[in-house]
Amino acid sequence: MMNVIEFQPDSTVDLYSTAHFMIMQQGEQAIDLLDKEAQSLRQKGATDELYVCLDLLRVVRELIDMEYKGPIH
């Protein structure tokens, strides 16, 4: 898994492309991995990194939900 602490999203596109990459590599396990990382960051008190991790977790969940719902049209 990539190091979430080093991830610095410059744009929304970066955030979504990183989330997509994580899903391609980890599948639905990306949610569990990010959740564990968020818990670890919360315990360390690393608030900036925690917010990035939580944003990434939110986007990963959104993309997985969209995949299950299927095509929009």
N, CA, C and O atoms as a Tripos MOL2 file, in Angstrom:
@<TRIPOS>MOLECULE
protein
  292   291    73     0     0
PROTEIN
NO_CHARGES

@<TRIPOS>ATOM
      1 N           0.8390   -1.1730    0.0000 N.3       1 MET1
      2 CA          0.0000    0.0000    0.0000 C.3       1 MET1
      3 C           0.8840    1.2360    0.0000 C.2       1 MET1
      4 O           1.9730    1.2500    0.5730 O.2       1 MET1
      5 N           0.3870    2.2670   -0.6550 N.am      2 MET2
      6 CA          1.1610    3.5050   -0.6700 C.3       2 MET2
      7 C           1.1850    4.1120    0.7200 C.2       2 MET2
      8 O           0.3310    3.8050    1.5520 O.2       2 MET2
      9 N           2.1310    4.9440    0.9680 N.am      3 ASN3
     10 CA          2.2500    5.5970    2.2550 C.3       3 ASN3
     11 C           1.3290    6.8150    2.2590 C.2       3 ASN3
     12 O           1.6020    7.8060    1.5820 O.2       3 ASN3
     13 N           0.2540    6.7400    3.0130 N.am      4 VAL4
     14 CA         -0.7260    7.8220    3.0480 C.3       4 VAL4
     15 C          -0.1060    9.0940    3.6040 C.2       4 VAL4
     16 O          -0.5010   10.1960    3.2240 O.2       4 VAL4
     17 N           0.8460    8.9530    4.4860 N.am      5 ILE5
     18 CA          1.4860   10.1200    5.0870 C.3       5 ILE5
     19 C           2.1930   10.9570    4.0210 C.2       5 ILE5
     20 O           2.2510   12.1810    4.1370 O.2       5 ILE5
     21 N           2.7260   10.3180    2.9950 N.am      6 GLU6
     22 CA          3.4300   11.0350    1.9390 C.3       6 GLU6
     23 C           2.5000   11.5760    0.8680 C.2       6 GLU6
     24 O           2.9370   12.3660    0.0320 O.2       6 GLU6
     25 N           1.2390   11.1810    0.8630 N.am      7 PHE7
     26 CA          0.3020   11.6070   -0.1590 C.3       7 PHE7
     27 C          -0.1310   13.0430    0.1010 C.2       7 PHE7
     28 O          -0.6710   13.3500    1.1630 O.2       7 PHE7
     29 N           0.1010   13.9070   -0.8530 N.am      8 GLN8
     30 CA         -0.2900   15.3110   -0.7590 C.3       8 GLN8
     31 C          -1.1260   15.6410   -1.9950 C.2       8 GLN8
     32 O          -0.5680   15.9970   -3.0320 O.2       8 GLN8
     33 N          -2.4520   15.5290   -1.9060 N.am      9 PRO9
     34 CA         -3.2630   15.7700   -3.1020 C.3       9 PRO9
     35 C          -3.1900   17.2370   -3.5250 C.2       9 PRO9
     36 O          -3.4590   18.1420   -2.7350 O.2       9 PRO9
     37 N          -2.8240   17.4460   -4.7760 N.am     10 ASP10
     38 CA         -2.7660   18.8030   -5.3040 C.3      10 ASP10
     39 C          -4.0970   19.2290   -5.8890 C.2      10 ASP10
     40 O          -4.3640   20.4220   -6.0330 O.2      10 ASP10
     41 N          -4.9280   18.2650   -6.2230 N.am     11 SER11
     42 CA         -6.2190   18.5810   -6.8080 C.3      11 SER11
     43 C          -7.1840   17.4300   -6.5560 C.2      11 SER11
     44 O          -6.7950   16.3570   -6.0950 O.2      11 SER11
     45 N          -8.4260   17.6750   -6.8620 N.am     12 THR12
     46 CA         -9.4440   16.6420   -6.7410 C.3      12 THR12
     47 C          -9.1380   15.4860   -7.6790 C.2      12 THR12
     48 O          -9.3860   14.3280   -7.3440 O.2      12 THR12
     49 N          -8.6030   15.7940   -8.8470 N.am     13 VAL13
     50 CA         -8.2480   14.7430   -9.8060 C.3      13 VAL13
     51 C          -7.2080   13.8120   -9.2050 C.2      13 VAL13
     52 O          -7.3030   12.5950   -9.3620 O.2      13 VAL13
     53 N          -6.2170   14.3660   -8.5190 N.am     14 ASP14
     54 CA         -5.1990   13.5480   -7.8630 C.3      14 ASP14
     55 C          -5.8290   12.6330   -6.8130 C.2      14 ASP14
     56 O          -5.4650   11.4630   -6.7020 O.2      14 ASP14
     57 N          -6.7650   13.1670   -6.0530 N.am     15 LEU15
     58 CA         -7.4240   12.3910   -5.0140 C.3      15 LEU15
     59 C          -8.1990   11.2250   -5.6240 C.2      15 LEU15
     60 O          -8.0950   10.0940   -5.1490 O.2      15 LEU15
     61 N          -8.9700   11.4960   -6.6690 N.am     16 TYR16
     62 CA         -9.7610   10.4450   -7.3020 C.3      16 TYR16
     63 C          -8.8810    9.4460   -8.0470 C.2      16 TYR16
     64 O          -9.1800    8.2520   -8.0430 O.2      16 TYR16
     65 N          -7.8170    9.8960   -8.6780 N.am     17 SER17
     66 CA         -6.9450    8.9550   -9.3840 C.3      17 SER17
     67 C          -6.1980    8.0670   -8.3950 C.2      17 SER17
     68 O          -5.9680    6.8910   -8.6750 O.2      17 SER17
     69 N          -5.8200    8.6130   -7.2450 N.am     18 THR18
     70 CA         -5.1700    7.8040   -6.2120 C.3      18 THR18
     71 C          -6.1410    6.7820   -5.6510 C.2      18 THR18
     72 O          -5.7760    5.6270   -5.4340 O.2      18 THR18
     73 N          -7.3850    7.2050   -5.4150 N.am     19 ALA19
     74 CA         -8.4080    6.2730   -4.9200 C.3      19 ALA19
     75 C          -8.6520    5.1670   -5.9340 C.2      19 ALA19
     76 O          -8.7700    3.9990   -5.5650 O.2      19 ALA19
     77 N          -8.7270    5.5270   -7.2030 N.am     20 HIS20
     78 CA         -8.9370    4.5260   -8.2510 C.3      20 HIS20
     79 C          -7.7710    3.5450   -8.3000 C.2      20 HIS20
     80 O          -7.9770    2.3390   -8.4370 O.2      20 HIS20
     81 N          -6.5590    4.0520   -8.1890 N.am     21 PHE21
     82 CA         -5.3780    3.1920   -8.1830 C.3      21 PHE21
     83 C          -5.4180    2.2180   -7.0020 C.2      21 PHE21
     84 O          -5.0990    1.0380   -7.1480 O.2      21 PHE21
     85 N          -5.8090    2.7220   -5.8440 N.am     22 MET22
     86 CA         -5.8830    1.8500   -4.6670 C.3      22 MET22
     87 C          -6.9130    0.7400   -4.8650 C.2      22 MET22
     88 O          -6.6790   -0.4060   -4.4800 O.2      22 MET22
     89 N          -8.0480    1.0830   -5.4640 N.am     23 ILE23
     90 CA         -9.0800    0.0760   -5.7160 C.3      23 ILE23
     91 C          -8.5720   -0.9520   -6.7140 C.2      23 ILE23
     92 O          -8.8200   -2.1470   -6.5550 O.2      23 ILE23
     93 N          -7.8620   -0.4970   -7.7430 N.am     24 MET24
     94 CA         -7.3230   -1.4290   -8.7400 C.3      24 MET24
     95 C          -6.3100   -2.3840   -8.1010 C.2      24 MET24
     96 O          -6.2420   -3.5540   -8.4780 O.2      24 MET24
     97 N          -5.5340   -1.9000   -7.1510 N.am     25 GLN25
     98 CA         -4.5100   -2.7150   -6.5130 C.3      25 GLN25
     99 C          -5.0470   -3.5740   -5.3650 C.2      25 GLN25
    100 O          -4.6390   -4.7240   -5.2080 O.2      25 GLN25
    101 N          -5.9540   -3.0210   -4.5710 N.am     26 GLN26
    102 CA         -6.3910   -3.6850   -3.3420 C.3      26 GLN26
    103 C          -7.8400   -4.1630   -3.3710 C.2      26 GLN26
    104 O          -8.2450   -4.9470   -2.5120 O.2      26 GLN26
    105 N          -8.6200   -3.7070   -4.3350 N.am     27 GLY27
    106 CA        -10.0400   -4.0510   -4.3570 C.3      27 GLY27
    107 C         -10.7390   -3.4340   -3.1520 C.2      27 GLY27
    108 O         -10.3730   -2.3520   -2.6940 O.2      27 GLY27
    109 N         -11.7350   -4.1270   -2.6520 N.am     28 GLU28
    110 CA        -12.4810   -3.6200   -1.5070 C.3      28 GLU28
    111 C         -11.6420   -3.5980   -0.2310 C.2      28 GLU28
    112 O         -12.0210   -2.9500    0.7440 O.2      28 GLU28
    113 N         -10.5290   -4.2860   -0.2270 N.am     29 GLN29
    114 CA         -9.6360   -4.2580    0.9380 C.3      29 GLN29
    115 C          -9.0260   -2.8800    1.1470 C.2      29 GLN29
    116 O          -8.4970   -2.5880    2.2200 O.2      29 GLN29
    117 N          -9.0990   -2.0300    0.1240 N.am     30 ALA30
    118 CA         -8.5800   -0.6670    0.2620 C.3      30 ALA30
    119 C          -9.3040    0.0630    1.3910 C.2      30 ALA30
    120 O          -8.7000    0.8720    2.0950 O.2      30 ALA30
    121 N         -10.5990   -0.2220    1.5670 N.am     31 ILE31
    122 CA        -11.3590    0.4000    2.6510 C.3      31 ILE31
    123 C         -10.7970   -0.0210    3.9960 C.2      31 ILE31
    124 O         -10.5720    0.8170    4.8690 O.2      31 ILE31
    125 N         -10.5700   -1.3070    4.1640 N.am     32 ASP32
    126 CA        -10.0220   -1.8020    5.4320 C.3      32 ASP32
    127 C          -8.6320   -1.2470    5.6980 C.2      32 ASP32
    128 O          -8.3190   -0.8670    6.8260 O.2      32 ASP32
    129 N          -7.7950   -1.2000    4.6660 N.am     33 LEU33
    130 CA         -6.4370   -0.6850    4.8280 C.3      33 LEU33
    131 C          -6.4510    0.7930    5.2210 C.2      33 LEU33
    132 O          -5.7060    1.2130    6.1070 O.2      33 LEU33
    133 N          -7.2920    1.5690    4.5650 N.am     34 LEU34
    134 CA         -7.3680    2.9970    4.8990 C.3      34 LEU34
    135 C          -7.9810    3.2170    6.2730 C.2      34 LEU34
    136 O          -7.5880    4.1360    6.9910 O.2      34 LEU34
    137 N          -8.9390    2.3790    6.6400 N.am     35 ASP35
    138 CA         -9.5500    2.4950    7.9630 C.3      35 ASP35
    139 C          -8.5160    2.2200    9.0560 C.2      35 ASP35
    140 O          -8.4570    2.9360   10.0550 O.2      35 ASP35
    141 N          -7.7130    1.1930    8.8660 N.am     36 LYS36
    142 CA         -6.6590    0.8790    9.8370 C.3      36 LYS36
    143 C          -5.6230    1.9990    9.8880 C.2      36 LYS36
    144 O          -5.1470    2.3640   10.9630 O.2      36 LYS36
    145 N          -5.2820    2.5350    8.7360 N.am     37 GLU37
    146 CA         -4.3220    3.6420    8.6900 C.3      37 GLU37
    147 C          -4.8850    4.8590    9.4240 C.2      37 GLU37
    148 O          -4.1600    5.5350   10.1540 O.2      37 GLU37
    149 N          -6.1720    5.1380    9.2340 N.am     38 ALA38
    150 CA         -6.8010    6.2750    9.9150 C.3      38 ALA38
    151 C          -6.7800    6.0740   11.4270 C.2      38 ALA38
    152 O          -6.5160    7.0180   12.1720 O.2      38 ALA38
    153 N          -7.0530    4.8660   11.8830 N.am     39 GLN39
    154 CA         -7.0070    4.5830   13.3230 C.3      39 GLN39
    155 C          -5.6050    4.8050   13.8760 C.2      39 GLN39
    156 O          -5.4340    5.3700   14.9560 O.2      39 GLN39
    157 N          -4.6100    4.3560   13.1260 N.am     40 SER40
    158 CA         -3.2230    4.5330   13.5450 C.3      40 SER40
    159 C          -2.8420    6.0150   13.6040 C.2      40 SER40
    160 O          -2.2010    6.4620   14.5550 O.2      40 SER40
    161 N          -3.2410    6.7580   12.5910 N.am     41 LEU41
    162 CA         -2.9430    8.1860   12.5640 C.3      41 LEU41
    163 C          -3.6630    8.9290   13.6820 C.2      41 LEU41
    164 O          -3.1200    9.8710   14.2590 O.2      41 LEU41
    165 N          -4.8850    8.5040   13.9860 N.am     42 ARG42
    166 CA         -5.6540    9.1190   15.0700 C.3      42 ARG42
    167 C          -4.9400    8.9040   16.4040 C.2      42 ARG42
    168 O          -4.8580    9.8160   17.2270 O.2      42 ARG42
    169 N          -4.4260    7.6920   16.6110 N.am     43 GLN43
    170 CA         -3.7130    7.3800   17.8560 C.3      43 GLN43
    171 C          -2.4160    8.1790   17.9690 C.2      43 GLN43
    172 O          -2.0170    8.5700   19.0650 O.2      43 GLN43
    173 N          -1.7640    8.4190   16.8380 N.am     44 LYS44
    174 CA         -0.5100    9.1780   16.8350 C.3      44 LYS44
    175 C          -0.7500   10.6790   16.9750 C.2      44 LYS44
    176 O           0.1670   11.4360   17.2900 O.2      44 LYS44
    177 N          -1.9860   11.0970   16.7400 N.am     45 GLY45
    178 CA         -2.2880   12.5240   16.7990 C.3      45 GLY45
    179 C          -1.8640   13.2810   15.5520 C.2      45 GLY45
    180 O          -1.7040   14.5010   15.5900 O.2      45 GLY45
    181 N          -1.6820   12.5750   14.4600 N.am     46 ALA46
    182 CA         -1.2510   13.1860   13.2030 C.3      46 ALA46
    183 C          -2.4780   13.6990   12.4420 C.2      46 ALA46
    184 O          -2.9800   13.0300   11.5380 O.2      46 ALA46
    185 N          -2.9500   14.8790   12.8100 N.am     47 THR47
    186 CA         -4.2260   15.3660   12.2880 C.3      47 THR47
    187 C          -4.2030   15.6750   10.7910 C.2      47 THR47
    188 O          -5.1550   15.3380   10.0860 O.2      47 THR47
    189 N          -3.1540   16.2990   10.2960 N.am     48 ASP48
    190 CA         -3.1050   16.6230    8.8660 C.3      48 ASP48
    191 C          -3.1480   15.3550    8.0140 C.2      48 ASP48
    192 O          -3.8960   15.2700    7.0400 O.2      48 ASP48
    193 N          -2.3400   14.3810    8.3950 N.am     49 GLU49
    194 CA         -2.3110   13.1260    7.6650 C.3      49 GLU49
    195 C          -3.6360   12.3800    7.8080 C.2      49 GLU49
    196 O          -4.0960   11.7290    6.8700 O.2      49 GLU49
    197 N          -4.2390   12.4810    8.9820 N.am     50 LEU50
    198 CA         -5.5310   11.8310    9.2190 C.3      50 LEU50
    199 C          -6.5880   12.3910    8.2820 C.2      50 LEU50
    200 O          -7.3690   11.6280    7.7150 O.2      50 LEU50
    201 N          -6.6300   13.7090    8.1050 N.am     51 TYR51
    202 CA         -7.6250   14.3120    7.2150 C.3      51 TYR51
    203 C          -7.4450   13.8540    5.7720 C.2      51 TYR51
    204 O          -8.4270   13.6130    5.0690 O.2      51 TYR51
    205 N          -6.2040   13.7350    5.3310 N.am     52 VAL52
    206 CA         -5.9290   13.2440    3.9770 C.3      52 VAL52
    207 C          -6.4060   11.8030    3.8500 C.2      52 VAL52
    208 O          -7.0390   11.4370    2.8600 O.2      52 VAL52
    209 N          -6.1020   10.9990    4.8430 N.am     53 CYS53
    210 CA         -6.4990    9.5960    4.8270 C.3      53 CYS53
    211 C          -8.0230    9.4640    4.8080 C.2      53 CYS53
    212 O          -8.5620    8.6390    4.0700 O.2      53 CYS53
    213 N          -8.7120   10.2610    5.6060 N.am     54 LEU54
    214 CA        -10.1750   10.2000    5.6490 C.3      54 LEU54
    215 C         -10.7910   10.6670    4.3340 C.2      54 LEU54
    216 O         -11.7980   10.1130    3.8920 O.2      54 LEU54
    217 N         -10.2000   11.6760    3.7070 N.am     55 ASP55
    218 CA        -10.6800   12.0970    2.3850 C.3      55 ASP55
    219 C         -10.5090   10.9840    1.3660 C.2      55 ASP55
    220 O         -11.4070   10.7150    0.5680 O.2      55 ASP55
    221 N          -9.3620   10.3460    1.3980 N.am     56 LEU56
    222 CA         -9.1000    9.2390    0.4840 C.3      56 LEU56
    223 C         -10.0580    8.0820    0.7490 C.2      56 LEU56
    224 O         -10.5580    7.4620   -0.1900 O.2      56 LEU56
    225 N         -10.3110    7.7930    2.0050 N.am     57 LEU57
    226 CA        -11.2580    6.7340    2.3780 C.3      57 LEU57
    227 C         -12.6550    7.0540    1.8510 C.2      57 LEU57
    228 O         -13.3370    6.1700    1.3340 O.2      57 LEU57
    229 N         -13.0820    8.3000    1.9760 N.am     58 ARG58
    230 CA        -14.3970    8.7110    1.4870 C.3      58 ARG58
    231 C         -14.5050    8.5070   -0.0220 C.2      58 ARG58
    232 O         -15.5160    8.0040   -0.5110 O.2      58 ARG58
    233 N         -13.4780    8.8920   -0.7500 N.am     59 VAL59
    234 CA        -13.5000    8.7640   -2.2030 C.3      59 VAL59
    235 C         -13.4680    7.2960   -2.6220 C.2      59 VAL59
    236 O         -14.1670    6.9090   -3.5580 O.2      59 VAL59
    237 N         -12.6770    6.4850   -1.9520 N.am     60 VAL60
    238 CA        -12.6330    5.0530   -2.2610 C.3      60 VAL60
    239 C         -14.0320    4.4470   -2.0730 C.2      60 VAL60
    240 O         -14.4990    3.6850   -2.9200 O.2      60 VAL60
    241 N         -14.6890    4.7840   -0.9770 N.am     61 ARG61
    242 CA        -16.0510    4.2740   -0.7440 C.3      61 ARG61
    243 C         -17.0090    4.7420   -1.8340 C.2      61 ARG61
    244 O         -17.8250    3.9600   -2.3220 O.2      61 ARG61
    245 N         -16.9150    6.0130   -2.2180 N.am     62 GLU62
    246 CA        -17.7790    6.5490   -3.2760 C.3      62 GLU62
    247 C         -17.5840    5.7800   -4.5750 C.2      62 GLU62
    248 O         -18.5590    5.3950   -5.2210 O.2      62 GLU62
    249 N         -16.3420    5.5560   -4.9590 N.am     63 LEU63
    250 CA        -16.0670    4.8660   -6.2170 C.3      63 LEU63
    251 C         -16.5440    3.4200   -6.1840 C.2      63 LEU63
    252 O         -17.0630    2.9170   -7.1810 O.2      63 LEU63
    253 N         -16.3750    2.7560   -5.0660 N.am     64 ILE64
    254 CA        -16.8560    1.3740   -4.9520 C.3      64 ILE64
    255 C         -18.3750    1.3370   -5.0080 C.2      64 ILE64
    256 O         -18.9490    0.4610   -5.6530 O.2      64 ILE64
    257 N         -19.0390    2.2890   -4.3310 N.am     65 ASP65
    258 CA        -20.5100    2.3630   -4.3900 C.3      65 ASP65
    259 C         -20.9890    2.6150   -5.8180 C.2      65 ASP65
    260 O         -21.9740    2.0220   -6.2570 O.2      65 ASP65
    261 N         -20.3000    3.4870   -6.5370 N.am     66 MET66
    262 CA        -20.6650    3.7680   -7.9220 C.3      66 MET66
    263 C         -20.5150    2.5260   -8.7860 C.2      66 MET66
    264 O         -21.3260    2.2850   -9.6810 O.2      66 MET66
    265 N         -19.4950    1.7490   -8.5240 N.am     67 GLU67
    266 CA        -19.2620    0.5250   -9.2890 C.3      67 GLU67
    267 C         -20.3960   -0.4710   -9.0890 C.2      67 GLU67
    268 O         -20.8260   -1.1220  -10.0410 O.2      67 GLU67
    269 N         -20.8790   -0.5930   -7.8690 N.am     68 TYR68
    270 CA        -21.9760   -1.5110   -7.5790 C.3      68 TYR68
    271 C         -23.2820   -1.0690   -8.2120 C.2      68 TYR68
    272 O         -24.0870   -1.9010   -8.6310 O.2      68 TYR68
    273 N         -23.4960    0.2440   -8.2830 N.am     69 LYS69
    274 CA        -24.7520    0.7590   -8.8470 C.3      69 LYS69
    275 C         -24.8080    0.6130  -10.3510 C.2      69 LYS69
    276 O         -25.8930    0.5700  -10.9310 O.2      69 LYS69
    277 N         -23.6730    0.5380  -10.9780 N.am     70 GLY70
    278 CA        -23.6310    0.3400  -12.4270 C.3      70 GLY70
    279 C         -23.7120    1.6430  -13.1910 C.2      70 GLY70
    280 O         -23.5780    2.7240  -12.6160 O.2      70 GLY70
    281 N         -23.9340    1.5340  -14.5030 N.am     71 PRO71
    282 CA        -23.9780    2.7260  -15.3630 C.3      71 PRO71
    283 C         -25.0690    3.7010  -14.9460 C.2      71 PRO71
    284 O         -26.1350    3.3050  -14.4740 O.2      71 PRO71
    285 N         -24.7810    4.9830  -15.1300 N.am     72 ILE72
    286 CA        -25.7380    6.0160  -14.7500 C.3      72 ILE72
    287 C         -26.9020    6.0770  -15.7290 C.2      72 ILE72
    288 O         -28.0240    6.3630  -15.3110 O.2      72 ILE72
    289 N         -26.6810    5.8220  -17.0060 N.am     73 HIS73
    290 CA        -27.7530    5.9600  -17.9860 C.3      73 HIS73
    291 C         -28.6830    4.8390  -17.9900 C.2      73 HIS73
    292 O         -29.6350    4.8290  -18.7710 O.2      73 HIS73
@<TRIPOS>BOND
     1     1     2 1
     2     2     3 1
     3     3     4 2
     4     3     5 am
     5     5     6 1
     6     6     7 1
     7     7     8 2
     8     7     9 am
     9     9    10 1
    10    10    11 1
    11    11    12 2
    12    11    13 am
    13    13    14 1
    14    14    15 1
    15    15    16 2
    16    15    17 am
    17    17    18 1
    18    18    19 1
    19    19    20 2
    20    19    21 am
    21    21    22 1
    22    22    23 1
    23    23    24 2
    24    23    25 am
    25    25    26 1
    26    26    27 1
    27    27    28 2
    28    27    29 am
    29    29    30 1
    30    30    31 1
    31    31    32 2
    32    31    33 am
    33    33    34 1
    34    34    35 1
    35    35    36 2
    36    35    37 am
    37    37    38 1
    38    38    39 1
    39    39    40 2
    40    39    41 am
    41    41    42 1
    42    42    43 1
    43    43    44 2
    44    43    45 am
    45    45    46 1
    46    46    47 1
    47    47    48 2
    48    47    49 am
    49    49    50 1
    50    50    51 1
    51    51    52 2
    52    51    53 am
    53    53    54 1
    54    54    55 1
    55    55    56 2
    56    55    57 am
    57    57    58 1
    58    58    59 1
    59    59    60 2
    60    59    61 am
    61    61    62 1
    62    62    63 1
    63    63    64 2
    64    63    65 am
    65    65    66 1
    66    66    67 1
    67    67    68 2
    68    67    69 am
    69    69    70 1
    70    70    71 1
    71    71    72 2
    72    71    73 am
    73    73    74 1
    74    74    75 1
    75    75    76 2
    76    75    77 am
    77    77    78 1
    78    78    79 1
    79    79    80 2
    80    79    81 am
    81    81    82 1
    82    82    83 1
    83    83    84 2
    84    83    85 am
    85    85    86 1
    86    86    87 1
    87    87    88 2
    88    87    89 am
    89    89    90 1
    90    90    91 1
    91    91    92 2
    92    91    93 am
    93    93    94 1
    94    94    95 1
    95    95    96 2
    96    95    97 am
    97    97    98 1
    98    98    99 1
    99    99   100 2
   100    99   101 am
   101   101   102 1
   102   102   103 1
   103   103   104 2
   104   103   105 am
   105   105   106 1
   106   106   107 1
   107   107   108 2
   108   107   109 am
   109   109   110 1
   110   110   111 1
   111   111   112 2
   112   111   113 am
   113   113   114 1
   114   114   115 1
   115   115   116 2
   116   115   117 am
   117   117   118 1
   118   118   119 1
   119   119   120 2
   120   119   121 am
   121   121   122 1
   122   122   123 1
   123   123   124 2
   124   123   125 am
   125   125   126 1
   126   126   127 1
   127   127   128 2
   128   127   129 am
   129   129   130 1
   130   130   131 1
   131   131   132 2
   132   131   133 am
   133   133   134 1
   134   134   135 1
   135   135   136 2
   136   135   137 am
   137   137   138 1
   138   138   139 1
   139   139   140 2
   140   139   141 am
   141   141   142 1
   142   142   143 1
   143   143   144 2
   144   143   145 am
   145   145   146 1
   146   146   147 1
   147   147   148 2
   148   147   149 am
   149   149   150 1
   150   150   151 1
   151   151   152 2
   152   151   153 am
   153   153   154 1
   154   154   155 1
   155   155   156 2
   156   155   157 am
   157   157   158 1
   158   158   159 1
   159   159   160 2
   160   159   161 am
   161   161   162 1
   162   162   163 1
   163   163   164 2
   164   163   165 am
   165   165   166 1
   166   166   167 1
   167   167   168 2
   168   167   169 am
   169   169   170 1
   170   170   171 1
   171   171   172 2
   172   171   173 am
   173   173   174 1
   174   174   175 1
   175   175   176 2
   176   175   177 am
   177   177   178 1
   178   178   179 1
   179   179   180 2
   180   179   181 am
   181   181   182 1
   182   182   183 1
   183   183   184 2
   184   183   185 am
   185   185   186 1
   186   186   187 1
   187   187   188 2
   188   187   189 am
   189   189   190 1
   190   190   191 1
   191   191   192 2
   192   191   193 am
   193   193   194 1
   194   194   195 1
   195   195   196 2
   196   195   197 am
   197   197   198 1
   198   198   199 1
   199   199   200 2
   200   199   201 am
   201   201   202 1
   202   202   203 1
   203   203   204 2
   204   203   205 am
   205   205   206 1
   206   206   207 1
   207   207   208 2
   208   207   209 am
   209   209   210 1
   210   210   211 1
   211   211   212 2
   212   211   213 am
   213   213   214 1
   214   214   215 1
   215   215   216 2
   216   215   217 am
   217   217   218 1
   218   218   219 1
   219   219   220 2
   220   219   221 am
   221   221   222 1
   222   222   223 1
   223   223   224 2
   224   223   225 am
   225   225   226 1
   226   226   227 1
   227   227   228 2
   228   227   229 am
   229   229   230 1
   230   230   231 1
   231   231   232 2
   232   231   233 am
   233   233   234 1
   234   234   235 1
   235   235   236 2
   236   235   237 am
   237   237   238 1
   238   238   239 1
   239   239   240 2
   240   239   241 am
   241   241   242 1
   242   242   243 1
   243   243   244 2
   244   243   245 am
   245   245   246 1
   246   246   247 1
   247   247   248 2
   248   247   249 am
   249   249   250 1
   250   250   251 1
   251   251   252 2
   252   251   253 am
   253   253   254 1
   254   254   255 1
   255   255   256 2
   256   255   257 am
   257   257   258 1
   258   258   259 1
   259   259   260 2
   260   259   261 am
   261   261   262 1
   262   262   263 1
   263   263   264 2
   264   263   265 am
   265   265   266 1
   266   266   267 1
   267   267   268 2
   268   267   269 am
   269   269   270 1
   270   270   271 1
   271   271   272 2
   272   271   273 am
   273   273   274 1
   274   274   275 1
   275   275   276 2
   276   275   277 am
   277   277   278 1
   278   278   279 1
   279   279   280 2
   280   279   281 am
   281   281   282 1
   282   282   283 1
   283   283   284 2
   284   283   285 am
   285   285   286 1
   286   286   287 1
   287   287   288 2
   288   287   289 am
   289   289   290 1
   290   290   291 1
   291   291   292 2
@<TRIPOS>SUBSTRUCTURE
     1 MET1         2 RESIDUE 1 A MET
     2 MET2         6 RESIDUE 1 A MET
     3 ASN3        10 RESIDUE 1 A ASN
     4 VAL4        14 RESIDUE 1 A VAL
     5 ILE5        18 RESIDUE 1 A ILE
     6 GLU6        22 RESIDUE 1 A GLU
     7 PHE7        26 RESIDUE 1 A PHE
     8 GLN8        30 RESIDUE 1 A GLN
     9 PRO9        34 RESIDUE 1 A PRO
    10 ASP10       38 RESIDUE 1 A ASP
    11 SER11       42 RESIDUE 1 A SER
    12 THR12       46 RESIDUE 1 A THR
    13 VAL13       50 RESIDUE 1 A VAL
    14 ASP14       54 RESIDUE 1 A ASP
    15 LEU15       58 RESIDUE 1 A LEU
    16 TYR16       62 RESIDUE 1 A TYR
    17 SER17       66 RESIDUE 1 A SER
    18 THR18       70 RESIDUE 1 A THR
    19 ALA19       74 RESIDUE 1 A ALA
    20 HIS20       78 RESIDUE 1 A HIS
    21 PHE21       82 RESIDUE 1 A PHE
    22 MET22       86 RESIDUE 1 A MET
    23 ILE23       90 RESIDUE 1 A ILE
    24 MET24       94 RESIDUE 1 A MET
    25 GLN25       98 RESIDUE 1 A GLN
    26 GLN26      102 RESIDUE 1 A GLN
    27 GLY27      106 RESIDUE 1 A GLY
    28 GLU28      110 RESIDUE 1 A GLU
    29 GLN29      114 RESIDUE 1 A GLN
    30 ALA30      118 RESIDUE 1 A ALA
    31 ILE31      122 RESIDUE 1 A ILE
    32 ASP32      126 RESIDUE 1 A ASP
    33 LEU33      130 RESIDUE 1 A LEU
    34 LEU34      134 RESIDUE 1 A LEU
    35 ASP35      138 RESIDUE 1 A ASP
    36 LYS36      142 RESIDUE 1 A LYS
    37 GLU37      146 RESIDUE 1 A GLU
    38 ALA38      150 RESIDUE 1 A ALA
    39 GLN39      154 RESIDUE 1 A GLN
    40 SER40      158 RESIDUE 1 A SER
    41 LEU41      162 RESIDUE 1 A LEU
    42 ARG42      166 RESIDUE 1 A ARG
    43 GLN43      170 RESIDUE 1 A GLN
    44 LYS44      174 RESIDUE 1 A LYS
    45 GLY45      178 RESIDUE 1 A GLY
    46 ALA46      182 RESIDUE 1 A ALA
    47 THR47      186 RESIDUE 1 A THR
    48 ASP48      190 RESIDUE 1 A ASP
    49 GLU49      194 RESIDUE 1 A GLU
    50 LEU50      198 RESIDUE 1 A LEU
    51 TYR51      202 RESIDUE 1 A TYR
    52 VAL52      206 RESIDUE 1 A VAL
    53 CYS53      210 RESIDUE 1 A CYS
    54 LEU54      214 RESIDUE 1 A LEU
    55 ASP55      218 RESIDUE 1 A ASP
    56 LEU56      222 RESIDUE 1 A LEU
    57 LEU57      226 RESIDUE 1 A LEU
    58 ARG58      230 RESIDUE 1 A ARG
    59 VAL59      234 RESIDUE 1 A VAL
    60 VAL60      238 RESIDUE 1 A VAL
    61 ARG61      242 RESIDUE 1 A ARG
    62 GLU62      246 RESIDUE 1 A GLU
    63 LEU63      250 RESIDUE 1 A LEU
    64 ILE64      254 RESIDUE 1 A ILE
    65 ASP65      258 RESIDUE 1 A ASP
    66 MET66      262 RESIDUE 1 A MET
    67 GLU67      266 RESIDUE 1 A GLU
    68 TYR68      270 RESIDUE 1 A TYR
    69 LYS69      274 RESIDUE 1 A LYS
    70 GLY70      278 RESIDUE 1 A GLY
    71 PRO71      282 RESIDUE 1 A PRO
    72 ILE72      286 RESIDUE 1 A ILE
    73 HIS73      290 RESIDUE 1 A HIS
